[in-house]
Amino acid sequence: MKDDILSYREMCDAENVQTLQRGMNYRLNPGYSVVLMSQRSNAPYRDEIMDDGVTIIYEGHDAPQTRDSIDPKLIDQPQFNKTGTPTQNGRFVEAVERYKTEQPPEKVRIYEKLFSGVWSFKGLFNLVDYQYVHDGRRNTFKFVLQLASEDSATGSGSQRERSRIIPTEVKKVVWERDGGRCVICGAEDELHFDHDIPYSRGGTSITAENVRILCARHNLSKGAKIE
């Protein structure tokens, strides 16, 4: 479920894999890909949530470290391996090109690292575009992903507000404020970032005052009620 709070192990279990060792995972499971993102100060890539609240710009990944000790951050991000096969960047580029020929967009599940051992499922996104841009040192891929929701794609302004991604900083503030526990019963498992005033009643995602942590039981029992 969008905005679920997960440990690393729970995230791997959700995707039926033993480990998730790389950030880009094209078709990790049939029918969709998986990416891991981070906006922490020590994050290796520059991932962004755009101001519209439904779009993520995900930076492609670097060439692997080689024995000659060339810093991968000084090398253009590769589209192809030395053997000519596409890298993960290349596979995502191919998916965008297929979308531009009027095929369905690649579905991508996005997980974000908030703190060490604490992850949040951001939702299911459509991979719709990319750019290969110079960042001042080298060329990098910038992949454009939009929240896979009718509200976010075609709805009115109020509908778009209700489907916004909860910003990273808001989630961090809420996690620390609520102590990583359900605010109702104190549970520390099966947690979820919840809107105090629900989407269906016009609640917003962009302030910590309207977001809290609930366990699965209290999140489901709440429904669309305002407590």
C-alpha positions in Angstrom: 0.0 0.0 0.0 1.2 3.5 -0.8 3.0 5.1 2.2 3.6 1.9 4.0 6.6 1.9 6.3 8.9 -1.0 5.9 12.2 -2.5 7.1 14.7 -3.6 4.5 13.7 -7.2 5.0 10.0 -6.4 4.7 10.7 -4.5 1.4 12.6 -7.5 0.0 9.8 -9.8 1.1 7.2 -7.6 -0.6 9.1 -8.1 -3.9 9.8 -11.8 -3.2 13.6 -11.5 -3.4 16.4 -12.3 -1.0 18.1 -8.9 -1.4 17.8 -5.6 -3.3 21.4 -4.7 -3.9 21.0 -2.2 -6.7 18.7 0.8 -7.0 17.4 0.1 -10.5 15.7 -3.2 -11.1 14.2 -3.5 -14.6 11.3 -6.1 -14.5 12.3 -7.4 -11.1 8.9 -9.0 -11.2 6.7 -9.7 -14.2 4.8 -6.6 -15.3 6.7 -4.0 -13.4 10.1 -2.7 -12.4 11.4 -1.5 -9.0 13.6 1.4 -8.0 15.1 2.5 -4.7 15.5 6.2 -4.1 16.9 8.5 -1.4 17.0 12.2 -0.8 19.2 11.9 2.2 22.3 14.2 2.3 24.6 11.2 1.7 22.6 9.7 -1.1 24.7 8.7 -4.1 22.3 10.1 -6.6 20.2 13.2 -7.0 16.5 12.1 -6.9 13.8 14.7 -6.7 10.1 15.0 -6.0 8.7 17.8 -8.2 6.5 20.6 -6.9 3.4 19.1 -8.6 3.5 16.4 -6.0 3.0 13.5 -8.4 6.3 13.5 -10.4 9.6 12.0 -9.4 12.9 12.7 -11.3 15.1 9.7 -10.8 18.8 9.9 -11.6 20.3 7.0 -13.6 23.1 4.9 -12.2 26.9 5.1 -12.6 29.3 2.8 -14.3 30.7 0.2 -11.8 33.9 1.0 -10.0 36.9 -0.4 -12.0 40.4 -1.5 -11.0 42.0 1.6 -12.5 40.3 3.6 -9.8 38.6 6.1 -12.1 35.9 7.8 -10.1 32.5 6.7 -11.6 31.2 10.2 -10.7 33.5 11.6 -13.4 32.3 9.2 -16.1 29.2 9.6 -18.2 26.4 7.3 -17.0 26.4 4.4 -19.5 23.5 3.2 -21.6 25.3 0.0 -22.7 27.7 -2.4 -21.1 31.1 -3.2 -22.8 29.5 -6.2 -24.3 26.8 -4.1 -26.0 23.9 -5.2 -23.9 21.9 -2.4 -22.2 22.6 -1.4 -18.6 19.8 -0.8 -16.3 19.8 2.8 -17.6 19.5 1.4 -21.1 16.6 -0.9 -20.2 14.7 2.1 -18.8 15.5 4.1 -21.9 14.1 1.4 -24.1 11.0 1.3 -22.0 10.5 5.1 -22.5 11.1 4.7 -26.3 8.4 2.0 -26.4 6.0 4.3 -24.5 6.7 7.0 -27.1 5.5 4.6 -29.8 2.1 4.5 -28.0 2.7 1.3 -26.0 1.7 1.3 -22.3 4.2 2.9 -20.0 6.5 0.8 -17.9 5.1 0.4 -14.3 7.6 1.1 -11.6 7.3 0.5 -7.9 9.3 3.1 -5.9 10.7 2.7 -2.4 12.4 5.5 -0.6 15.0 5.2 2.2 14.1 7.6 5.0 16.6 6.5 7.7 18.9 3.6 8.1 16.7 0.5 8.1 13.5 2.6 7.5 11.9 2.6 4.0 8.6 3.9 2.7 6.7 2.6 -0.4 6.0 5.7 -2.5 3.6 4.0 -4.8 3.2 2.7 -8.4 4.5 5.1 -11.1 4.5 5.3 -14.9 7.9 5.8 -16.6 7.1 8.4 -19.2 10.3 10.2 -20.2 14.0 10.7 -19.8 16.7 13.2 -20.5 20.5 12.7 -20.9 21.9 15.9 -19.4 25.3 17.4 -18.5 25.5 18.1 -14.8 28.7 20.2 -14.9 31.0 17.2 -14.8 29.5 14.4 -16.9 26.3 13.3 -18.6 23.6 11.7 -16.4 20.2 10.1 -17.1 17.1 11.8 -15.6 14.1 9.5 -15.7 10.6 11.0 -15.3 8.0 9.0 -13.4 4.5 10.0 -12.7 2.2 8.6 -10.0 0.0 6.0 -11.7 -3.4 7.4 -10.6 -6.3 8.8 -12.6 -6.5 11.6 -10.2 -2.9 12.6 -10.6 -3.1 12.4 -14.4 -6.4 13.9 -15.4 -8.2 15.1 -12.2 -9.1 18.6 -11.1 -6.8 20.7 -8.9 -8.4 19.4 -5.7 -8.1 15.8 -6.9 -4.4 16.3 -7.7 -3.9 17.7 -4.2 -5.4 14.6 -2.6 -3.2 12.3 -4.6 0.1 14.1 -3.9 3.1 12.2 -2.8 3.9 12.9 0.9 7.1 14.9 0.8 10.2 13.2 2.2 10.8 15.9 4.8 7.3 15.6 6.0 7.7 11.8 6.5 10.9 12.4 8.4 9.3 14.9 10.7 6.3 12.6 11.3 8.5 9.6 12.0 10.6 11.4 14.6 7.5 13.2 16.1 5.5 10.0 16.5 8.5 7.9 17.6 8.1 5.3 14.8 4.9 4.0 16.5 1.2 4.0 15.9 -0.1 7.1 17.6 -3.2 5.2 18.8 -1.9 1.9 20.2 1.9 2.2 20.1 2.4 -0.7 17.7 5.8 -0.8 15.9 4.9 -3.1 13.1 2.8 -2.9 9.9 3.0 0.9 10.0 1.7 3.4 7.5 1.8 7.2 7.0 -1.8 8.2 7.4 -3.7 11.4 6.6 -5.5 12.7 9.7 -8.1 14.3 7.5 -8.5 11.7 4.6 -8.0 12.4 0.9 -11.8 11.9 0.4 -12.5 14.8 2.8 -9.9 17.1 1.2 -6.9 16.3 3.4 -3.4 17.4 2.3 -0.1 15.6 2.1 2.2 18.6 2.3 2.1 19.4 6.0 3.2 17.2 8.9 0.2 18.5 10.9 -2.1 16.3 8.7 0.1 13.2 8.6 0.6 10.7 11.4 1.7 7.1 11.8 -1.0 4.4 12.2 -0.7 0.6 12.4 -2.5 -1.5 9.7 -5.4 -2.3 12.1 -6.1 1.3 13.0 -5.5 2.6 9.4 -8.0 0.2 8.0 -10.6 0.7 10.7 -10.4 4.4 10.2 -11.6 4.3 6.6 -12.8 7.7 5.5 -13.9 8.8 8.9 -12.5 12.0 10.5 -11.6 11.2 14.1 
